[in-house]
Amino acid sequence: MRKKKNFAIIIQARLTSSRFKEKILKKILGKQTLIDYLVNRLLLVFKEHNIIFAIAKNKNNYKIINILKKYNIKYFVGSEKNVLNRYLNCAVKYKIDNIIRITSDCPFIDPYLIYKMLKYYRKNRYDYFANTLPENLKKYPDGSDIEIFTYKVLEKTSRSDLSKTDKEHVTNKLWSSKKIKKKILFPKYDYSNFRFSVDYPSDLILAKYIAKKIHEKKIIGTSGQITKIIKKSKYISKIMHQNIFKQKNRRKGIFI
């Protein structure tokens, strides 16, 4: 029997990104790959049994699995293109009722913000709660993306008429729905002009710089702290703004 309040952070991961293949296996700090770095951040707040990787089916999956085994992290292998279905099947396998969705190319997710959002989500009994969607309303930076929702509403969504984009982006139908209880979280300041996800090879330069500064300063690496780090380097800021432009052009028509 499922526990009504059970949850898991389910992290989607794949090795076949057309813009930057095997990016999540790249080193970001010392010997830590993006996966290592993200897992270590999450473990600051959450137990390993609350973290699951939803991996796209690929013959090179063992590269991800070998890393996860070091931390005793669970994983699920599912459809590469139908990510929504991958999430549903993962939740069914591990009997998860509340899903926290993040992506493996966002190594600087703030685990303390996840915890804060989870408490608020439970207290107010939302069906869907996010900090960066919908895209046109967000104030948090790209790369800090957290979504929390019930398995029940996602399963119901899966039975509706879904486009290719809906299947790939998982929660499109949730944040656009007027039939569910939802909320977007806004920070004290507007950080929407910042970005620190890893989508392009040049993003790795930015990510390594941020990781190094977080390590040197011995800070958590909140959105506010990371934006200050970026602003202090003209070179890093330039890389970020160039890739923001690329990303906006790529996402035209996806987020309205």
MARBA-3410 file (N, C-alpha, C, O; in Angstrom, 1 decimal):
256
0.8,-1.2,0.0,0.0,0.0,0.0,0.9,1.3,0.0,1.9,1.3,0.7 ~ 0.5,2.3,-0.8,1.3,3.5,-0.9,1.0,4.4,0.3,-0.1,4.4,0.9 ~ 2.0,5.1,0.8,1.8,6.1,1.8,1.3,7.4,1.1,1.9,7.8,0.1 ~ 0.3,8.0,1.6,-0.3,9.1,1.0,0.6,10.3,0.8,0.5,11.1,-0.1 ~ 1.6,10.4,1.7,2.5,11.6,1.6,3.9,11.2,1.0,4.8,12.0,1.1
4.0,10.1,0.4,5.3,9.7,-0.1,5.7,10.5,-1.3,4.8,11.0,-2.0 ~ 7.0,10.7,-1.5,7.5,11.5,-2.6,8.8,11.0,-3.1,9.5,10.2,-2.4 ~ 9.2,11.4,-4.3,10.5,11.2,-4.8,10.9,12.3,-5.8,10.1,12.8,-6.5 ~ 12.2,12.6,-5.7,12.8,13.5,-6.7,13.1,12.6,-7.9,14.0,11.7,-7.8 ~ 12.4,12.8,-9.0,12.7,11.9,-10.2,13.4,12.8,-11.2,12.9,13.8,-11.7
14.6,12.4,-11.6,15.5,13.2,-12.4,15.6,12.5,-13.8,16.0,11.4,-14.0 ~ 15.1,13.2,-14.8,15.2,12.7,-16.2,16.6,12.9,-16.7,17.2,13.9,-16.5 ~ 17.1,11.8,-17.4,18.5,11.8,-17.9,18.6,11.0,-19.2,17.9,10.0,-19.3 ~ 19.4,11.6,-20.1,19.7,10.9,-21.3,21.1,11.2,-21.8,21.7,12.2,-21.3 ~ 21.6,10.4,-22.7,23.0,10.6,-23.2,23.0,11.1,-24.6,24.1,11.4,-25.2
21.8,11.3,-25.2,21.8,11.5,-26.7,21.3,12.9,-27.1,20.8,13.1,-28.1 ~ 21.6,13.9,-26.2,21.3,15.3,-26.6,21.9,15.7,-27.9,23.1,15.5,-28.1 ~ 21.1,16.2,-28.8,21.6,16.6,-30.1,22.6,17.8,-30.0,23.4,17.9,-30.9 ~ 22.4,18.6,-29.0,23.3,19.8,-28.9,24.6,19.6,-28.2,25.6,20.2,-28.4 ~ 24.6,18.6,-27.3,25.8,18.3,-26.5,25.7,16.9,-25.9,25.2,16.6,-24.8
26.1,15.9,-26.7,26.0,14.5,-26.4,26.8,14.2,-25.1,27.9,14.7,-24.9 ~ 26.2,13.3,-24.3,26.8,12.8,-23.0,27.2,14.0,-22.1,28.2,13.8,-21.4 ~ 26.5,15.1,-22.2,26.9,16.2,-21.4,26.8,15.9,-19.9,27.6,16.5,-19.1 ~ 25.9,15.1,-19.4,25.8,14.8,-18.0,27.0,14.0,-17.5,27.1,13.8,-16.2 ~ 27.8,13.5,-18.3,29.0,12.7,-17.9,30.3,13.6,-17.9,31.3,13.1,-17.6
30.1,14.9,-18.3,31.3,15.8,-18.3,31.7,16.2,-16.9,30.8,16.3,-16.0 ~ 33.0,16.4,-16.7,33.5,16.8,-15.4,33.2,18.2,-15.1,33.3,19.1,-16.0 ~ 32.7,18.5,-13.9,32.3,19.9,-13.5,33.2,20.4,-12.4,33.4,21.6,-12.3 ~ 33.6,19.6,-11.5,34.4,20.0,-10.3,35.3,18.8,-9.9,34.8,17.8,-9.4 ~ 36.6,19.0,-10.1,37.5,17.8,-9.8,37.1,16.6,-10.7,37.0,16.7,-11.9
36.8,15.5,-10.0,36.4,14.3,-10.7,34.9,14.1,-10.8,34.4,13.1,-11.3 ~ 34.2,15.1,-10.3,32.7,15.0,-10.3,32.1,15.4,-11.6,32.4,16.4,-12.2 ~ 31.3,14.4,-12.1,30.6,14.7,-13.4,29.3,15.6,-13.0,29.1,15.8,-11.8 ~ 28.6,16.0,-14.0,27.3,16.7,-13.7,26.4,15.9,-12.8,25.8,16.4,-11.9 ~ 26.4,14.6,-13.1,25.5,13.7,-12.3,26.0,13.6,-10.8,25.2,13.8,-9.9
27.3,13.4,-10.7,27.9,13.4,-9.3,27.6,14.7,-8.5,27.1,14.6,-7.4 ~ 27.8,15.8,-9.2,27.6,17.1,-8.6,26.2,17.3,-8.1,25.9,17.7,-7.0 ~ 25.2,17.0,-9.0,23.8,17.1,-8.7,23.4,16.2,-7.6,22.7,16.6,-6.7 ~ 23.8,14.9,-7.6,23.4,14.0,-6.6,24.0,14.4,-5.2,23.3,14.4,-4.2 ~ 25.2,14.9,-5.2,25.8,15.3,-4.0,25.1,16.5,-3.4,25.0,16.7,-2.2
24.6,17.4,-4.2,23.8,18.6,-3.8,22.5,18.1,-3.1,22.1,18.6,-2.1 ~ 21.9,17.2,-3.8,20.6,16.7,-3.3,20.7,15.9,-2.0,19.8,16.0,-1.1 ~ 21.8,15.2,-1.9,22.1,14.4,-0.6,22.3,15.3,0.6,22.4,14.8,1.7 ~ 22.6,16.6,0.4,22.7,17.5,1.5,21.4,17.6,2.3,21.5,17.9,3.5 ~ 20.3,17.4,1.6,19.0,17.6,2.3,18.2,16.3,2.3,17.4,16.0,3.2
18.3,15.5,1.2,17.4,14.3,1.0,18.2,13.0,1.1,19.4,13.0,0.8 ~ 17.4,12.0,1.5,18.0,10.6,1.6,18.1,10.0,0.2,17.3,10.4,-0.7 ~ 19.0,9.1,0.0,19.2,8.4,-1.3,17.9,7.7,-1.8,17.7,7.7,-3.0 ~ 17.1,7.2,-0.9,15.9,6.5,-1.3,14.8,7.5,-1.8,13.8,7.0,-2.4 ~ 15.0,8.8,-1.6,14.0,9.8,-2.2,14.5,10.3,-3.5,13.9,11.2,-4.1
15.6,9.8,-4.1,16.1,10.2,-5.4,16.1,9.1,-6.4,16.6,8.0,-6.1 ~ 15.5,9.3,-7.5,15.4,8.3,-8.6,15.8,8.9,-9.9,15.3,10.0,-10.2 ~ 16.6,8.2,-10.7,16.9,8.7,-12.1,16.0,7.9,-13.0,15.9,6.7,-13.0 ~ 15.3,8.7,-13.9,14.5,8.1,-15.0,15.3,8.3,-16.2,15.3,9.3,-16.9 ~ 15.9,7.2,-16.6,16.9,7.2,-17.7,16.3,6.8,-19.0,15.5,5.8,-19.1
16.7,7.4,-20.1,16.2,7.1,-21.5,17.0,5.8,-21.9,18.2,5.7,-21.7 ~ 16.2,4.9,-22.6,16.8,3.7,-23.0,17.9,3.9,-24.0,17.7,4.6,-25.0 ~ 19.1,3.4,-23.7,20.3,3.6,-24.5,21.3,2.5,-24.2,21.5,2.1,-23.0 ~ 22.1,2.1,-25.2,23.1,1.0,-24.9,24.2,1.4,-24.0,24.9,0.6,-23.5 ~ 24.4,2.8,-23.9,25.5,3.3,-23.0,25.0,3.6,-21.6,25.7,4.3,-20.9
23.8,3.2,-21.3,23.2,3.5,-20.0,24.1,3.1,-18.8,24.1,3.7,-17.7 ~ 24.9,2.1,-19.0,25.8,1.6,-17.9,26.7,2.7,-17.4,27.1,2.7,-16.2 ~ 27.0,3.7,-18.2,27.8,4.8,-17.8,27.1,5.7,-16.7,27.8,6.1,-15.7 ~ 25.8,5.8,-16.8,25.0,6.5,-15.8,24.9,5.6,-14.6,25.0,6.1,-13.5 ~ 24.5,4.4,-14.9,24.2,3.4,-13.8,25.4,3.2,-12.9,25.2,3.1,-11.7
26.6,3.1,-13.4,27.8,3.0,-12.6,28.0,4.1,-11.7,28.5,3.9,-10.5 ~ 27.7,5.3,-12.1,27.8,6.5,-11.2,26.7,6.4,-10.1,27.0,6.6,-8.9 ~ 25.5,6.1,-10.4,24.4,6.0,-9.5,24.6,4.9,-8.4,24.3,5.1,-7.2 ~ 25.3,3.8,-8.8,25.6,2.7,-7.9,26.5,3.2,-6.7,26.4,2.7,-5.6 ~ 27.3,4.2,-7.0,28.3,4.7,-5.9,27.5,5.3,-4.8,27.9,5.3,-3.6
26.3,5.8,-5.1,25.5,6.6,-4.1,24.3,5.8,-3.7,23.5,6.2,-2.9 ~ 24.1,4.5,-4.2,23.0,3.7,-3.9,21.7,4.4,-4.3,20.6,4.3,-3.7 ~ 21.7,5.0,-5.5,20.6,5.7,-6.0,19.8,4.8,-7.0,20.4,4.1,-7.8 ~ 18.5,4.8,-6.9,17.6,3.9,-7.7,17.5,4.6,-9.1,17.7,5.8,-9.3 ~ 17.1,3.7,-10.1,16.9,4.2,-11.4,15.9,3.4,-12.1,15.5,2.3,-11.7
15.3,4.0,-13.2,14.3,3.4,-14.0,14.7,3.7,-15.5,15.1,4.8,-15.8 ~ 14.6,2.7,-16.3,14.9,2.9,-17.8,13.6,2.8,-18.6,12.9,1.8,-18.5 ~ 13.4,3.9,-19.3,12.1,3.9,-20.1,12.3,4.6,-21.4,13.4,4.8,-21.9 ~ 11.2,5.0,-22.0,11.1,5.6,-23.4,12.0,6.8,-23.4,12.0,7.6,-22.5 ~ 12.7,6.9,-24.5,13.6,8.1,-24.7,12.7,9.3,-25.2,13.0,10.4,-24.7
11.8,9.1,-26.1,11.0,10.3,-26.6,9.8,10.6,-25.8,9.4,11.7,-25.7 ~ 9.1,9.6,-25.3,7.9,9.8,-24.5,8.3,9.9,-23.0,8.2,8.9,-22.2 ~ 8.8,11.1,-22.6,9.3,11.3,-21.3,8.2,11.3,-20.2,8.4,10.8,-19.1 ~ 7.0,11.7,-20.6,5.9,11.7,-19.7,5.6,10.2,-19.3,5.4,9.9,-18.2 ~ 5.6,9.3,-20.3,5.4,7.9,-20.0,6.5,7.3,-19.2,6.2,6.5,-18.3
7.7,7.8,-19.4,8.8,7.4,-18.6,8.6,7.7,-17.1,8.9,6.9,-16.2 ~ 8.1,8.9,-16.9,7.8,9.4,-15.5,6.7,8.5,-14.9,6.9,8.1,-13.7 ~ 5.7,8.3,-15.6,4.6,7.5,-15.1,5.0,6.1,-14.7,4.7,5.7,-13.6 ~ 5.7,5.5,-15.6,6.1,4.1,-15.3,7.1,4.0,-14.2,7.1,3.1,-13.4 ~ 8.0,5.0,-14.1,8.9,5.1,-13.0,8.2,5.2,-11.6,8.5,4.5,-10.7
7.2,6.1,-11.6,6.4,6.3,-10.4,5.6,5.1,-10.0,5.5,4.8,-8.8 ~ 5.1,4.4,-11.0,4.4,3.1,-10.7,5.3,2.1,-10.1,5.0,1.4,-9.1 ~ 6.5,1.9,-10.7,7.5,0.9,-10.2,7.8,1.1,-8.8,7.9,0.2,-8.0 ~ 8.1,2.4,-8.4,8.5,2.7,-7.1,7.4,3.2,-6.1,7.6,3.7,-5.0 ~ 6.1,3.2,-6.7,5.0,3.5,-5.9,5.1,4.9,-5.3,4.9,5.2,-4.1
5.3,5.9,-6.2,5.4,7.3,-5.8,4.1,8.0,-6.1,3.6,7.9,-7.2 ~ 3.6,8.7,-5.1,2.4,9.5,-5.3,2.6,11.0,-5.6,1.8,11.6,-6.2 ~ 3.8,11.5,-5.1,4.1,12.9,-5.3,5.5,13.0,-6.0,6.5,12.5,-5.4 ~ 5.5,13.6,-7.1,6.7,13.6,-8.0,7.4,15.0,-7.9,6.7,16.0,-8.2 ~ 8.7,15.1,-7.6,9.4,16.3,-7.8,10.3,16.1,-9.0,11.2,15.3,-9.1
10.0,16.9,-10.1,10.7,16.7,-11.3,11.8,17.7,-11.5,11.6,18.9,-11.4 ~ 13.0,17.2,-11.7,14.1,18.0,-12.1,14.9,17.3,-13.3,14.6,16.2,-13.6 ~ 15.8,18.0,-13.9,16.5,17.5,-15.0,18.0,17.4,-14.7,18.5,18.2,-14.0 ~ 18.7,16.4,-15.3,20.1,16.2,-15.0,21.0,17.2,-15.6,22.2,17.2,-15.2 ~ 20.5,18.1,-16.5,21.4,19.1,-17.1,21.3,20.4,-16.3,21.7,21.5,-16.7
20.7,20.3,-15.1,20.6,21.5,-14.2,21.3,21.1,-12.9,20.7,20.9,-11.9 ~ 22.7,21.1,-12.9,23.4,20.7,-11.7,23.3,21.6,-10.5,23.7,21.2,-9.4 ~ 22.8,22.8,-10.7,22.8,23.8,-9.6,21.4,23.9,-8.9,21.1,25.0,-8.3 ~ 20.6,22.9,-9.1,19.3,22.9,-8.4,19.6,23.1,-6.9,20.5,22.4,-6.3 ~ 18.8,23.9,-6.3,18.9,24.2,-4.8,18.1,23.2,-4.0,16.9,23.3,-4.0
18.8,22.3,-3.3,18.0,21.3,-2.5,17.2,21.9,-1.4,16.2,21.3,-1.0 ~ 17.7,23.0,-0.9,16.9,23.7,0.2,15.6,24.3,-0.3,14.6,24.4,0.4 ~ 15.7,24.8,-1.6,14.5,25.3,-2.2,13.5,24.2,-2.5,12.3,24.4,-2.3 ~ 14.0,23.1,-2.9,13.1,21.9,-3.1,12.4,21.6,-1.8,11.2,21.4,-1.8 ~ 13.1,21.5,-0.7,12.5,21.2,0.6,11.5,22.2,1.0,10.4,21.9,1.5
11.8,23.5,0.8,10.8,24.6,1.1,9.6,24.5,0.2,8.5,24.6,0.7 ~ 9.8,24.2,-1.1,8.6,24.0,-2.0,7.8,22.8,-1.6,6.5,22.9,-1.7 ~ 8.4,21.7,-1.3,7.7,20.5,-0.9,6.8,20.7,0.3,5.7,20.3,0.4 ~ 7.3,21.4,1.3,6.5,21.7,2.5,5.3,22.6,2.2,4.2,22.3,2.7 ~ 5.5,23.6,1.3,4.4,24.5,0.9,3.4,23.7,0.1,2.2,23.9,0.3
3.9,22.9,-0.8,3.0,22.1,-1.6,2.1,21.1,-0.8,0.9,21.0,-1.1 ~ 2.7,20.5,0.2,1.9,19.6,1.0,0.9,20.3,1.9,-0.2,19.9,2.1 ~ 1.4,21.5,2.4,0.5,22.3,3.3,-0.7,22.8,2.6,-1.8,22.8,3.1 ~ -0.5,23.2,1.3,-1.6,23.8,0.6,-2.3,22.8,-0.4,-3.3,23.1,-1.1 ~ -1.9,21.5,-0.4,-2.5,20.5,-1.2,-2.7,20.8,-2.7,-3.7,20.7,-3.2
-1.6,21.3,-3.3,-1.6,21.6,-4.7,-1.6,20.4,-5.5,-1.1,19.3,-5.1 ~ -2.1,20.5,-6.7,-1.9,19.4,-7.7,-0.6,19.6,-8.5,0.1,18.7,-8.9 ~ -0.2,20.9,-8.6,1.0,21.3,-9.4,1.6,22.5,-8.8,0.9,23.5,-8.6 ~ 2.9,22.5,-8.6,3.6,23.7,-8.0,5.0,23.8,-8.6,5.7,22.8,-8.7 ~ 5.3,24.9,-9.2,6.6,25.1,-9.9,7.2,26.5,-9.7,6.6,27.4,-9.2
8.5,26.6,-10.0,9.1,27.9,-9.9,9.6,28.5,-11.2,10.0,29.6,-11.2 ~ 9.6,27.7,-12.3,10.0,28.3,-13.6,9.0,28.1,-14.7,9.4,28.4,-15.9 ~ 7.9,27.6,-14.5,6.9,27.4,-15.5,5.5,28.0,-15.0,5.2,27.9,-13.8 ~ 4.8,28.6,-15.9,5.0,28.8,-17.3,6.1,29.8,-17.6,6.4,30.6,-16.8 ~ 6.8,29.6,-18.7,8.0,30.3,-19.1,7.8,31.8,-19.1,8.7,32.6,-18.7
6.6,32.3,-19.5,6.4,33.7,-19.6,6.2,34.4,-18.3,6.1,35.7,-18.2 ~ 6.0,33.6,-17.2,5.7,34.2,-15.9,6.9,34.1,-14.9,6.9,34.8,-13.9 ~ 7.8,33.2,-15.2,8.9,32.9,-14.3,9.8,34.0,-13.9,10.0,35.0,-14.7 ~ 10.3,34.0,-12.7,11.2,35.0,-12.2,12.5,34.3,-11.7,13.5,34.9,-11.5 ~ 12.5,32.9,-11.6,13.7,32.2,-11.3,14.5,31.9,-12.5,13.9,31.9,-13.6
15.8,31.8,-12.4,16.6,31.5,-13.6,16.5,30.2,-14.2,16.1,29.2,-13.5 ~ 16.7,30.0,-15.5,16.7,28.8,-16.2,17.9,28.0,-15.6,19.1,28.5,-15.6 ~ 17.6,26.8,-15.1,18.7,26.0,-14.5,18.4,25.7,-13.0,19.0,24.9,-12.4 ~ 17.3,26.4,-12.5,16.9,26.2,-11.2,15.5,25.5,-11.1,14.8,25.6,-10.1 ~ 15.1,24.9,-12.2,13.8,24.4,-12.5,13.3,23.3,-11.5,14.0,22.2,-11.5
12.3,23.5,-10.8,11.7,22.5,-9.9,10.2,22.5,-10.2,9.5,23.5,-10.2 ~ 9.6,21.3,-10.3,8.2,21.1,-10.5,7.8,20.0,-9.5,8.5,19.0,-9.4 ~ 6.7,20.2,-8.8,6.1,19.2,-7.9,4.7,19.0,-8.3,3.9,19.9,-8.4 ~ 4.3,17.7,-8.4,2.9,17.4,-8.8,2.5,16.0,-8.4,3.4,15.2,-8.0 ~ 1.3,15.7,-8.4,0.8,14.4,-8.0,0.9,13.4,-9.2,0.7,13.8,-10.3
1.1,12.2,-8.8,1.0,11.1,-9.9,-0.4,11.1,-10.5,-0.5,10.9,-11.7 ~ -1.4,11.3,-9.7,-2.8,11.2,-10.1,-3.1,12.2,-11.3,-3.7,11.8,-12.2 ~ -2.6,13.4,-11.1,-2.9,14.4,-12.2,-2.1,14.1,-13.5,-2.6,14.3,-14.6 ~ -0.9,13.6,-13.3,-0.1,13.3,-14.5,-0.7,12.1,-15.2,-0.7,12.1,-16.4 ~ -1.1,11.1,-14.4,-1.7,9.9,-15.1,-3.0,10.3,-15.8,-3.3,9.8,-16.9
-3.8,11.2,-15.2,-5.0,11.7,-15.9,-4.7,12.4,-17.2,-5.3,12.2,-18.2 ~ -3.6,13.2,-17.1,-3.1,14.0,-18.3,-2.7,13.0,-19.4,-3.0,13.3,-20.6 ~ -2.1,11.9,-19.0,-1.6,11.0,-20.1,-2.7,10.4,-20.9,-2.5,9.8,-22.0 ~ -3.9,10.4,-20.4,-5.1,9.8,-21.1,-5.7,10.8,-22.0,-6.7,10.5,-22.7 ~ -5.2,12.1,-22.0,-5.8,13.1,-22.9,-5.0,13.1,-24.3,-4.1,12.3,-24.5
-5.5,13.9,-25.2,-4.8,14.0,-26.5,-3.5,14.7,-26.4,-3.5,15.9,-26.2 ~ -2.4,14.0,-26.6,-1.1,14.6,-26.3,-0.3,14.7,-27.7,-0.3,13.9,-28.5 ~ 0.4,15.9,-27.8,1.2,16.1,-28.9,2.6,15.6,-28.6,2.9,15.2,-27.5 ~ 3.5,15.6,-29.6,4.9,15.2,-29.4,5.5,16.0,-28.4,6.3,15.5,-27.6 ~ 5.3,17.3,-28.4,5.8,18.3,-27.4,5.3,17.9,-26.0,6.1,18.0,-25.1
4.1,17.6,-25.9,3.5,17.3,-24.6,4.2,16.0,-24.0,4.5,16.0,-22.8 ~ 4.5,15.1,-24.8,5.1,13.8,-24.4,6.6,14.1,-24.0,7.1,13.5,-23.0 ~ 7.2,15.0,-24.6,8.6,15.3,-24.4,8.8,16.2,-23.2,9.7,16.0,-22.4 ~ 7.9,17.2,-23.0,8.1,18.2,-21.9,7.3,17.8,-20.7,7.2,18.6,-19.7 ~ 6.6,16.7,-20.6,6.0,16.1,-19.5,4.8,16.9,-18.9,3.7,16.3,-18.8
5.1,18.1,-18.4,4.1,18.8,-17.6,3.3,19.9,-18.4,2.6,20.7,-17.8 ~ 3.5,20.0,-19.7,2.8,21.0,-20.5,1.3,21.1,-20.1,0.8,22.2,-19.9 ~ 0.7,20.0,-20.1,-0.8,20.0,-19.9,-1.1,20.4,-18.4,-2.2,20.9,-18.2 ~ -0.2,20.2,-17.5,-0.5,20.5,-16.1,-0.4,22.0,-15.9,-1.4,22.6,-15.3 ~ 0.7,22.7,-16.3,0.7,24.1,-16.0,-0.2,24.9,-16.9,-0.4,26.1,-16.6
-0.7,24.4,-18.0,-1.6,25.1,-18.8,-3.1,24.8,-18.5,-4.0,25.4,-19.0 ~ -3.3,23.8,-17.6,-4.7,23.4,-17.2,-5.3,24.4,-16.3,-4.7,25.0,-15.4 ~ -6.6,24.6,-16.5,-7.4,25.4,-15.6,-8.3,24.6,-14.6,-9.1,25.1,-13.9 ~ -8.1,23.3,-14.7,-8.9,22.4,-13.9,-8.2,21.8,-12.7,-8.9,21.1,-11.9 ~ -7.0,22.2,-12.5,-6.3,21.7,-11.3,-5.8,22.8,-10.4,-5.7,23.9,-10.8
-5.5,22.5,-9.2,-5.1,23.5,-8.2,-3.5,23.6,-8.4,-2.8,22.7,-8.1 ~ -3.1,24.8,-8.8,-1.7,25.0,-9.2,-1.2,26.3,-8.7,-2.0,27.2,-8.4 ~ 0.1,26.5,-8.6,0.7,27.7,-8.2,2.2,27.8,-8.7,2.8,26.8,-8.8 ~ 2.6,29.0,-9.0,4.0,29.3,-9.4,4.7,30.1,-8.2,4.1,31.0,-7.7 ~ 5.9,29.7,-7.9,6.6,30.3,-6.8,7.5,31.5,-7.4,8.2,31.2,-8.4
7.4,32.6,-6.8,8.3,33.7,-7.2,9.3,34.1,-6.2,9.0,34.1,-5.0 ~ 10.5,34.4,-6.6,11.6,34.8,-5.6,11.4,36.3,-5.2,10.6,37.0,-5.8 ~ 12.2,36.7,-4.3,12.1,38.1,-3.9,12.6,39.1,-5.0,12.0,40.1,-5.2 ~ 13.6,38.6,-5.8,14.1,39.4,-6.9,13.8,38.7,-8.2,13.6,37.5,-8.2 ~ 13.9,39.4,-9.3,13.7,38.9,-10.6,15.0,38.4,-11.2,15.9,39.2,-11.5
15.1,37.0,-11.3,16.4,36.4,-11.9,16.1,35.8,-13.2,16.9,35.0,-13.7 ~ 15.0,36.2,-13.9,14.6,35.5,-15.1,15.6,35.8,-16.3,15.5,35.1,-17.3 ~ 16.5,36.8,-16.2,17.4,37.1,-17.2,18.7,36.3,-17.0,19.7,36.6,-17.7 ~ 18.7,35.3,-16.1,19.9,34.5,-15.9,19.6,33.1,-16.3,18.5,32.6,-16.3 ~ 20.7,32.4,-16.6,20.6,31.0,-17.0,21.9,30.2,-16.7,23.0,30.7,-17.0
21.7,29.0,-16.0,22.9,28.2,-15.7,22.6,26.7,-15.9,23.2,25.9,-15.2 ~ 21.7,26.4,-16.8,21.6,25.0,-17.2,22.7,24.6,-18.2,23.3,25.5,-18.7 ~ 22.9,23.4,-18.5,23.9,22.9,-19.4,23.3,22.3,-20.7,22.9,21.2,-20.6 ~ 23.2,23.1,-21.7,22.7,22.6,-23.0,23.7,22.6,-24.1,23.5,21.9,-25.1 ~ 24.7,23.5,-24.0,25.6,23.6,-25.1,27.0,23.4,-24.5,27.3,23.6,-23.3
28.0,23.0,-25.4,29.4,22.9,-24.9,29.9,24.1,-24.1,30.7,23.9,-23.1 ~ 29.6,25.3,-24.6,30.1,26.5,-23.9,29.5,26.6,-22.5,30.1,27.3,-21.6 ~ 28.3,26.0,-22.3,27.7,26.1,-20.9,28.6,25.4,-19.9,28.5,25.7,-18.7 ~ 29.4,24.5,-20.3,30.3,23.7,-19.4,31.3,24.7,-18.8,31.7,24.5,-17.6 ~ 31.8,25.6,-19.6,32.7,26.6,-19.1,32.1,27.4,-17.9,32.6,27.6,-16.9
30.8,27.8,-18.2,30.1,28.6,-17.1,29.8,27.7,-15.9,30.0,28.2,-14.8 ~ 29.4,26.4,-16.1,29.1,25.5,-15.0,30.4,25.3,-14.1,30.3,25.3,-12.9 ~ 31.5,25.0,-14.8,32.8,24.8,-14.1,33.1,26.0,-13.2,33.6,25.9,-12.1 ~ 32.9,27.2,-13.8,33.3,28.5,-13.1,32.4,28.6,-11.9,32.9,28.9,-10.8 ~ 31.1,28.4,-12.0,30.1,28.5,-10.9,30.5,27.5,-9.8,30.5,27.8,-8.6
30.7,26.2,-10.2,31.0,25.2,-9.2,32.3,25.5,-8.4,32.3,25.3,-7.2 ~ 33.3,26.0,-9.1,34.5,26.4,-8.5,34.3,27.5,-7.5,34.8,27.4,-6.3 ~ 33.5,28.5,-7.8,33.3,29.6,-6.9,32.4,29.2,-5.7,32.7,29.6,-4.6 ~ 31.4,28.3,-5.9,30.6,27.8,-4.8,31.5,27.1,-3.8,31.4,27.2,-2.6 ~ 32.4,26.3,-4.4,33.4,25.5,-3.6,34.3,26.4,-2.8,34.5,26.2,-1.6
34.9,27.4,-3.5,35.8,28.3,-2.8,35.1,29.2,-1.7,35.7,29.4,-0.7 ~ 33.9,29.6,-2.0,33.2,30.5,-1.1,32.5,29.7,0.0,32.0,30.3,1.0 ~ 32.4,28.4,-0.1,31.7,27.5,0.8,30.3,28.0,1.1,29.9,28.1,2.2 ~ 29.6,28.2,0.0,28.2,28.6,0.0,27.3,27.5,-0.6,27.8,26.6,-1.2 ~ 26.0,27.7,-0.3,25.0,26.7,-0.8,24.9,26.7,-2.4,24.9,25.7,-3.0
24.9,28.0,-2.9,24.7,28.1,-4.3,23.2,28.3,-4.6,22.6,27.6,-5.5 ~ 22.6,29.3,-4.0,21.2,29.6,-4.3,21.2,30.4,-5.6,22.2,30.8,-6.1 ~ 20.0,30.6,-6.1,19.8,31.4,-7.3,20.5,32.8,-7.2,21.2,33.3,-8.1 ~ 20.2,33.4,-6.0,20.8,34.8,-5.8,22.3,34.7,-5.7,22.9,35.6,-6.3 ~ 22.9,33.8,-5.1,24.3,33.7,-5.0,25.0,33.4,-6.3,26.0,33.9,-6.7
24.3,32.5,-7.1,24.9,32.2,-8.4,24.8,33.3,-9.4,25.7,33.6,-10.2 ~ 23.7,34.1,-9.3,23.6,35.3,-10.2,24.7,36.3,-9.9,25.2,36.9,-10.8 ~ 25.0,36.4,-8.6,26.1,37.3,-8.2,27.5,36.9,-8.8,28.3,37.7,-9.2 ~ 27.7,35.5,-8.7,28.9,35.0,-9.3,29.0,35.3,-10.8,30.1,35.6,-11.2 ~ 27.9,35.1,-11.5,28.0,35.3,-12.9,28.2,36.8,-13.3,29.0,37.1,-14.2
27.6,37.7,-12.5,27.7,39.1,-12.8,29.1,39.6,-12.6,29.5,40.6,-13.2 ~ 29.9,38.9,-11.8,31.3,39.4,-11.5,32.3,39.1,-12.6,33.4,39.6,-12.6 ~ 31.9,38.3,-13.6,32.8,37.9,-14.7,32.1,38.3,-16.1,31.1,37.8,-16.4 ~ 32.7,39.2,-16.8,32.2,39.7,-18.1,32.2,38.5,-19.1,31.3,38.4,-19.9 ~ 33.3,37.7,-19.0,33.4,36.5,-19.9,32.3,35.5,-19.7,31.7,35.1,-20.7
32.1,35.2,-18.4,31.0,34.2,-18.1,29.7,34.8,-18.5,28.8,34.1,-19.0 ~ 29.4,36.1,-18.2,28.2,36.7,-18.5,27.9,36.7,-20.0,26.8,36.5,-20.4 ~ 29.0,36.9,-20.8,28.8,36.9,-22.2,28.4,35.5,-22.7,27.5,35.4,-23.6 ~ 29.0,34.5,-22.2,28.6,33.1,-22.6,27.2,32.8,-22.3,26.4,32.3,-23.1 ~ 26.8,33.3,-21.1,25.4,33.1,-20.6,24.4,33.8,-21.6,23.4,33.1,-22.0
24.7,35.0,-21.9,23.7,35.8,-22.7,23.7,35.2,-24.1,22.6,35.3,-24.8 ~ 24.8,34.8,-24.7,24.8,34.2,-26.0,23.9,32.9,-26.0,23.2,32.7,-27.0 ~ 24.0,32.1,-25.0,23.2,30.9,-24.9,21.7,31.1,-24.6,20.9,30.3,-24.9 ~ 21.5,32.2,-23.9,20.1,32.6,-23.6,19.4,32.9,-25.0,18.3,32.5,-25.2 ~ 20.1,33.6,-25.8,19.6,33.9,-27.1,19.3,32.7,-28.0,18.3,32.6,-28.6
20.3,31.7,-27.9,20.1,30.5,-28.6,18.9,29.7,-28.1,18.1,29.2,-28.9 ~ 18.8,29.7,-26.8,17.7,28.9,-26.2,16.3,29.5,-26.5,15.4,28.8,-26.8 ~ 16.2,30.8,-26.5,15.0,31.5,-26.8,14.5,31.2,-28.2,13.3,30.9,-28.5 ~ 15.5,31.2,-29.2,15.1,30.9,-30.6,14.7,29.4,-30.7,13.8,29.1,-31.5 ~ 15.4,28.5,-30.0,15.0,27.1,-30.1,13.7,26.8,-29.5,13.0,25.9,-30.0
13.3,27.6,-28.4,12.0,27.3,-27.7,10.8,28.0,-28.3,9.7,27.9,-27.7 ~ 11.0,28.8,-29.4,9.9,29.5,-29.9,8.7,28.6,-30.3,8.9,27.6,-30.9 ~ 7.6,28.9,-29.8,6.4,28.1,-30.1,6.1,27.0,-29.1,5.0,26.4,-29.1 ~ 7.1,26.7,-28.3,6.9,25.6,-27.2,6.2,26.2,-26.0,5.2,25.6,-25.6 ~ 6.7,27.3,-25.5,6.1,27.9,-24.3,5.4,29.2,-24.7,5.9,30.1,-25.4
4.1,29.3,-24.4,3.3,30.4,-24.7,3.0,31.2,-23.5,2.3,32.2,-23.5
END
